[in-house]
Amino acid sequence: MAFFERIGVPLKTERGNRVFPLSDSAHDIANALERFGREKGVRMLHKRVTALRASDGALTGVVAEDTEISCRSAVLCAGGASYPGTGSTGDGYALAKSLGHTIVSPQPSLVPLVSDDDYCVEMQGFSLRNVTLRVFDESGKLFFEELGEMLFTHFGVTGPLVLSASSHMRDYDKHKYHLSIDLKPGLSEQQLDDRILRDFKKYTNRDFANALQDLAGHTMIPVLVRLSGIPEETKVNSITKEQRRALVRLFKDFPVSVSGPRPVDEAIITSGGVSVKEINPKTMVSKLVKGLYFAGEIIDVDAYTGGFNLQIAWSTAYAAAQSLELE
Ligand SMILES: Cc1cc2nc3c(=O)[nH]c(=O)nc-3n(C[C@H](O)[C@H](O)[C@H](O)COP(=O)(O)OP(=O)(O)OC[C@H]3O[C@@H](n4cnc5c(N)ncnc54)[C@H](O)[C@@H]3O)c2cc1C
């Protein structure tokens, strides 16, 4: 933070210790870094690196389109494969592999999830706040549990909770994941049942479908009614205790099946990448090729949203730069 303030980007800290430029503009960060580089004498080529050269286990050069650069050291920091429009097309993996590095299979992470449940489309644009999202696999193993916000879309679900959950989900071919949303995490089943009973007393002569307005959003009510199995025209005063229990369970365990992630180009980050086993964690230098360094998302490390991925990029770049200086 001190560094960015010093190079002319005032910052602000928002809820959850998330730090942003005061202007909310990512360009300010990029421009400041570029300005800082130029001031320090960095020459920028803006060319695509197409090959790395090495001989006898040591780096000898970099090929950038029509330009061949002889060098003893290079930092490979070409990012992942997400949002290719920002330049990170996955090139870096092939470059690292060409010099013998192992690439842990790149996968979309911090990515929206696709669901075949038709009610997601029906509720598209509808957001849930203060819900608990849980992710289970086919064996019922819990992978993720957190309170927060999420959103239904035309393809499935997204939003902060879903993005975070996705970073715990891998191998969609092997696992059949499903989501469980606790729509009332602040209430125990008993408390929720009492609450529903109170509402049912209040709306005693109404049809069931018209008695949920205090408990659920307008968009969600038809879906809840359908999934509850209680016919919508049932009069509230004739709903049985068993039916009410089923409704409570639905509020506490609203199901969404997952058929997979959205494509990697829609993922905030790419997990996987150059195996950390082949990188010295202090210097970021390759254990296989002398003079080859790595920084940022190309490495097989990833984290939640909230600045942690940028921190990975900056911290690894800093470590690489420090050790380059000593060369
Ligand atoms: C929409 C979005 C929002 C995000 N929000 C956050 C956030 O709020 N907080 C957070 O911590 N992280 C966030 N991230 C993730 C974060 O931006 C990345 O993890 C981080 O930028 C990775 O830094 P990097 O330098 O390793 O790679 P990148 O920032 O991807 O940079 C890689 C660079 O390498 C260049 N390159 C690639 N291939 C070649 C080649 N062959 N030759 C020459 N150059 C090449 C690319 O043009 C690019 O400039 C967000 C990502 C996205 C897409």
The ligand as an ORCA input file, in Angstrom:
! r2SCAN-3c Opt
* xyz 0 1
  C     -12.068     -9.353    -13.855
  C     -10.976     -9.656    -12.865
  C     -11.005     -9.101    -11.598
  C      -9.998     -9.397    -10.689
  N     -10.059     -8.833     -9.462
  C      -9.079     -9.087     -8.579
  C      -9.085     -8.459     -7.306
  O      -9.965     -7.650     -6.986
  N      -8.075     -8.761     -6.452
  C      -7.083     -9.658     -6.773
  O      -6.201     -9.905     -5.962
  N      -7.045    -10.246     -7.967
  C      -8.012     -9.967     -8.884
  N      -7.967    -10.564    -10.096
  C      -6.867    -11.506    -10.381
  C      -5.589    -10.739    -10.671
  O      -5.872     -9.717    -11.612
  C      -4.535    -11.689    -11.225
  O      -4.353    -12.802    -10.360
  C      -3.206    -10.961    -11.375
  O      -3.358     -9.880    -12.262
  C      -2.132    -11.897    -11.903
  O      -1.003    -11.136    -12.173
  P       0.094    -11.658    -13.184
  O       1.040    -10.507    -13.371
  O       0.611    -12.951    -12.763
  O      -0.679    -11.914    -14.555
  P      -1.499    -10.904    -15.473
  O      -1.987     -9.726    -14.698
  O      -2.481    -11.764    -16.211
  O      -0.404    -10.359    -16.469
  C       0.208    -11.198    -17.400
  C       0.814    -10.335    -18.455
  O       1.602    -11.141    -19.312
  C       1.367    -10.769    -20.644
  N       1.632    -11.922    -21.519
  C       1.018    -13.118    -21.565
  N       1.561    -13.910    -22.489
  C       2.583    -13.193    -23.040
  C       3.519    -13.472    -24.068
  N       3.562    -14.626    -24.707
  N       4.416    -12.500    -24.396
  C       4.400    -11.293    -23.763
  N       3.528    -10.977    -22.771
  C       2.626    -11.911    -22.445
  C      -0.075    -10.342    -20.681
  O      -0.309     -9.469    -21.775
  C      -0.228     -9.637    -19.345
  O       0.093     -8.288    -19.434
  C      -8.940    -10.255    -11.040
  C      -8.905    -10.811    -12.325
  C      -9.900    -10.514    -13.221
  C      -9.818    -11.112    -14.607
*
